[in-house]
Amino acid sequence: MCSTIKHCEDIAMRILNKLFTKPTRPSHSEVSYLEALATNARHSRTGRPTTAR
């Protein structure tokens, strides 16, 4: 899904910016992507994305 940690952060920031600037709700894929990032950050510091849950 992401090649580098920086790439992941860029995508996450883009989604978060969209959340704060637009009144529309995020798509399900964006929410699950952020959840996966949060899970990965908690479980590993290696930067390799694992499947959420």
N, C-alpha and C positions, 0 to 999 in steps of 0.2 A: 504493500500500500504506500508506504513512504520509503524513500531511498535513504534519507539522512534525518537526524534529529532536527536539524535546522529546517528541512523541508516540512516535517511534521508540524513544527511550531508555526511556520508561515501559513500552512493550511488552517491550523487551529485559530490563529489570530484573525484570518480572513473570515472564518465562520463566526467568531465572537464579535468582530466588528459589525457583521451583518445583523447579529442578534441585537446589538445595542442601538444600531442606527435605523433599522427597519421595524415597523410595527407588526410585520407578518411573523408568524411562527416559523421556526426553522424546519426544514424537511426532516423526515425520519432518518434519512441516511446521514445527515449532518449531526444529528443528536447522537446516533449510535457511534459515529466516528469520534466525536468528542469523548464519549464514554469509554471507547476503546483506548484512546490516548491516555485518559486518566488512569485506567486500569493498568496500562503498560507502565506508566510513570510510577505507580505504586509498587508494582511487582518487580520491575527490573530497571536498571540504569544503563543497560547495554544499548538501547535504542532500537532493538529488533522488535517490530510489532508482533504481538501475539493476538490470537483471536479473542475477542471480548467474551468474558464469562466462560 
